[in-house]
Amino acid sequence: MNIVVTGASSGIGFELVKSFALQNHNVLAVSRSKKKLLELKQFSERIQVLAIDINKVNKNVISTSLSEMKVKHIDVLINNAGVLVNKPFTELTESDWLNTYNTNVFGVANMIKCCIPYLMKSKIKHIVNISSMGGVGGSIKFPGLTAYSSSKGAVTILTECLAEEFKNYAIKVNALALGAVQTPMLKKAFPELTTTQTPESIVPFISWFALDAYKWCNGKIIQVSDSTP
C-alpha cells in the first residue's frame, strides 16, 4: 500500500512510519522537522519524506512526492500531526488558538483536500484522523486543555461530515480518539505526567486499523483508551 502520515517526526507518527515500512508499504512521511525526517528516510528505502507545514501543502506538492516514490495513488492518509497547549482559558492568546486550530483542524482539512485526487485512484481509500478522548462528548475534560480538546472535537465532527460527503467516492473516513500517550508533545505540555501507553504499544493497533478497518467502518469515532469513561 501507499500511505501518507503527517506529524511523522516524533512520537506516534515516527513509529507508525517505521512500522509501515517494516510491513513493506510505501510511506510518505510529512512533518516540518527536516532533521527528524532524514532519520526516518535512512531507516528504509520505502520511506519518502516531505518537510513542510501541512497548511502549505498543495496538490502539486503531493504529486511531486508521489512521483519521487514512483507511485500514482494514495491508499491511506493518516492525519496525525497535532499541537497541544496546556494553559488556563483566561490566559490563552489569539496566537495559542490560531496555532492549535491551524494544525489540528485546518491542516487536517488541507491535507485531505490535497490528497483526495490520489485517494480516488485507490481501491482502498481510507482516511484516518487521529483525534483525542478530549474531543469526545461526555468524556472527562481537564483544565488547561480548552483549545486542544475543542480542536479535537472539531476533528471528530469533520470526520463524521466527510464520511457522509465522500460516500459517492467510496472514500472511508474514520477517527481514533486516543487517550494519553507518552509522546514528546504530551511531555512538553505535562512535564510531570507519565502514562502507561507509549507510541510503540499503540502503533500496532493504529496500523491495523488504518490498513483493515475501512472494510467495516465509516464515519466512526473509535475511542482508544485504557481508562473509563
C-alpha positions as CSV (number, residue, x, y, z in Angstrom):
1,M,0.0,0.0,0.0
2,N,0.9,3.7,-0.4
3,I,0.5,5.5,2.9
4,V,0.8,9.2,3.9
5,V,1.5,10.0,7.6
6,T,1.6,13.6,9.0
7,G,3.3,14.5,12.2
8,A,5.9,11.9,11.3
9,S,9.0,13.5,13.0
10,S,8.3,12.1,16.6
11,G,6.0,10.1,18.8
12,I,3.2,8.1,17.2
13,G,3.8,9.4,13.7
14,F,7.5,8.4,13.8
15,E,6.8,4.9,15.0
16,L,3.9,4.5,12.5
17,V,6.1,5.3,9.6
18,K,8.7,2.7,10.7
19,S,6.0,0.1,11.3
20,F,4.5,0.6,7.8
21,A,7.9,0.4,6.2
22,L,8.7,-2.8,8.0
23,Q,5.5,-4.2,6.6
24,N,6.7,-3.4,3.1
25,H,4.4,-0.5,2.5
26,N,5.5,2.7,0.8
27,V,5.2,5.7,3.2
28,L,5.3,9.4,2.6
29,A,6.3,10.9,6.0
30,V,5.2,14.6,6.4
31,S,6.5,17.0,9.1
32,R,8.0,20.4,9.5
33,S,11.2,18.9,11.0
34,K,13.5,18.0,8.2
35,K,16.2,16.7,10.5
36,K,14.0,14.1,12.1
37,L,12.5,13.1,8.7
38,L,16.0,12.4,7.4
39,E,16.5,10.0,10.3
40,L,13.4,8.2,9.1
41,K,14.5,8.2,5.4
42,Q,17.7,6.3,6.5
43,F,15.6,3.7,8.1
44,S,14.1,2.3,4.9
45,E,14.2,2.9,1.2
46,R,10.4,2.6,1.3
47,I,10.1,5.9,3.1
48,Q,9.9,9.2,1.3
49,V,9.9,12.4,3.3
50,L,8.3,15.8,2.9
51,A,9.4,18.6,5.1
52,I,6.5,21.2,5.1
53,D,3.8,22.8,7.2
54,I,0.6,20.8,6.4
55,N,-1.2,24.1,5.9
56,K,1.1,24.9,3.0
57,V,0.8,21.5,1.2
58,N,-1.0,21.7,-2.2
59,K,-1.8,19.1,-4.9
60,N,1.4,19.8,-6.8
61,V,3.5,19.1,-3.7
62,I,1.7,15.8,-3.2
63,S,2.0,14.9,-6.9
64,T,5.8,15.6,-6.9
65,S,6.2,13.5,-3.7
66,L,4.3,10.6,-5.2
67,S,6.4,10.8,-8.4
68,E,9.5,10.6,-6.3
69,M,8.1,7.5,-4.7
70,K,7.3,6.1,-8.1
71,V,3.6,5.7,-7.3
72,K,0.4,7.3,-8.6
73,H,-2.1,6.9,-5.8
74,I,-2.6,7.0,-2.1
75,D,-4.3,4.1,-0.3
76,V,-4.3,5.5,3.3
77,L,-4.0,9.0,4.7
78,I,-3.3,9.3,8.4
79,N,-3.7,12.8,9.8
80,N,-1.6,12.5,12.9
81,A,0.0,16.0,13.2
82,G,-1.1,17.8,16.3
83,V,-0.4,20.7,18.7
84,L,-1.2,20.6,22.4
85,V,-1.3,23.8,24.5
86,N,-1.7,23.5,28.3
87,K,-2.9,26.9,29.6
88,P,-5.9,28.2,31.5
89,F,-8.7,29.5,29.3
90,T,-8.3,33.1,30.5
91,E,-4.6,33.1,29.6
92,L,-5.0,31.7,26.1
93,T,-3.8,34.2,23.5
94,E,-5.0,34.6,19.9
95,S,-1.8,33.0,18.8
96,D,-2.5,30.0,21.0
97,W,-5.9,29.5,19.4
98,L,-4.6,30.0,15.9
99,N,-1.6,27.7,16.3
100,T,-3.8,25.0,17.7
101,Y,-6.6,25.2,15.1
102,N,-4.2,25.7,12.2
103,T,-2.5,22.4,12.9
104,N,-5.3,20.3,14.5
105,V,-8.2,21.4,12.2
106,F,-7.3,23.5,9.2
107,G,-4.1,21.5,8.5
108,V,-6.1,18.2,8.6
109,A,-8.7,19.7,6.2
110,N,-6.0,20.9,3.9
111,M,-4.2,17.5,3.8
112,I,-7.5,15.7,3.0
113,K,-8.4,18.2,0.2
114,C,-4.9,17.8,-1.4
115,C,-4.9,14.0,-1.2
116,I,-8.4,13.4,-2.4
117,P,-7.5,13.1,-6.1
118,Y,-4.9,10.5,-5.3
119,L,-7.1,8.6,-2.9
120,M,-9.8,8.3,-5.5
121,K,-7.3,6.3,-7.7
122,S,-7.1,3.6,-5.0
123,K,-9.3,0.6,-4.3
124,I,-8.9,1.2,-0.6
125,K,-9.4,4.9,0.0
126,H,-9.1,5.2,3.8
127,I,-8.6,8.5,5.8
128,V,-7.8,8.1,9.5
129,N,-7.8,11.2,11.7
130,I,-6.0,10.9,15.0
131,S,-8.3,12.7,17.5
132,S,-8.4,12.6,21.3
133,M,-10.6,11.5,24.1
134,G,-10.7,15.1,25.0
135,G,-12.6,15.7,21.7
136,V,-15.3,13.2,22.5
137,G,-18.6,14.4,24.1
138,G,-19.2,13.1,27.6
139,S,-15.6,12.2,28.3
140,I,-13.6,13.6,31.2
141,K,-12.2,17.0,30.5
142,F,-9.1,18.6,32.0
143,P,-8.3,22.2,32.9
144,G,-5.9,23.9,30.6
145,L,-6.9,21.9,27.5
146,T,-9.7,24.0,26.2
147,A,-8.0,24.9,22.9
148,Y,-6.7,21.4,22.3
149,S,-9.9,19.5,23.3
150,S,-12.2,21.8,21.3
151,S,-10.0,21.5,18.2
152,K,-10.1,17.7,18.5
153,G,-13.9,18.0,18.9
154,A,-13.8,19.8,15.5
155,V,-11.9,16.9,14.1
156,T,-14.5,14.5,15.4
157,I,-17.3,16.3,13.6
158,L,-15.2,16.8,10.5
159,T,-14.7,13.1,10.3
160,E,-18.4,12.3,10.5
161,C,-19.2,15.0,7.9
162,L,-16.6,13.9,5.4
163,A,-17.6,10.2,5.8
164,E,-21.0,11.2,4.5
165,E,-19.8,13.7,1.9
166,F,-17.4,11.2,0.4
167,K,-19.7,8.2,0.2
168,N,-20.2,8.6,-3.5
169,Y,-16.5,8.2,-4.0
170,A,-16.2,5.2,-1.7
171,I,-13.8,7.0,0.5
172,K,-14.0,5.9,4.1
173,V,-13.2,8.4,6.8
174,N,-12.7,7.4,10.5
175,A,-11.1,8.8,13.6
176,L,-9.3,7.3,16.5
177,A,-9.8,9.2,19.8
178,L,-6.7,8.4,21.8
179,G,-6.2,8.6,25.5
180,A,-3.0,9.9,26.9
181,V,0.1,8.5,25.2
182,Q,3.6,9.2,26.4
183,T,4.8,11.3,23.5
184,P,7.2,14.3,23.3
185,M,4.1,16.5,22.8
186,L,2.5,15.3,26.0
187,K,5.8,15.6,27.9
188,K,6.2,19.2,26.9
189,A,2.6,20.1,27.9
190,F,2.6,18.0,31.1
191,P,6.2,17.5,32.3
192,E,5.2,15.7,35.5
193,L,2.7,13.3,33.8
194,T,3.6,9.7,33.0
195,T,1.3,7.2,31.2
196,T,1.3,3.5,30.6
197,Q,0.6,3.9,26.9
198,T,3.5,4.6,24.6
199,P,3.8,5.1,20.8
200,E,5.3,1.7,20.5
201,S,2.5,0.0,22.3
202,I,-0.4,1.7,20.5
203,V,1.1,1.8,16.9
204,P,0.2,-1.9,16.2
205,F,-3.5,-1.1,16.7
206,I,-3.4,2.1,14.7
207,S,-1.5,0.3,11.9
208,W,-4.1,-2.5,11.8
209,F,-7.0,0.0,11.9
210,A,-5.6,2.1,9.1
211,L,-4.9,-1.0,6.9
212,D,-8.1,-3.0,7.5
213,A,-10.9,-1.1,9.3
214,Y,-12.1,0.6,6.1
215,K,-13.7,-2.8,5.3
216,W,-16.2,-2.4,8.2
217,C,-16.1,1.2,9.4
218,N,-17.1,4.6,8.0
219,G,-17.7,7.8,9.9
220,K,-16.8,6.1,13.2
221,I,-15.0,7.7,16.2
222,I,-13.3,4.9,17.9
223,Q,-12.3,5.5,21.5
224,V,-8.9,4.1,22.3
225,S,-8.2,4.4,26.0
226,D,-7.3,2.1,28.8
227,S,-9.4,4.1,31.3
228,T,-13.2,4.8,31.6
229,P,-15.2,6.9,30.9
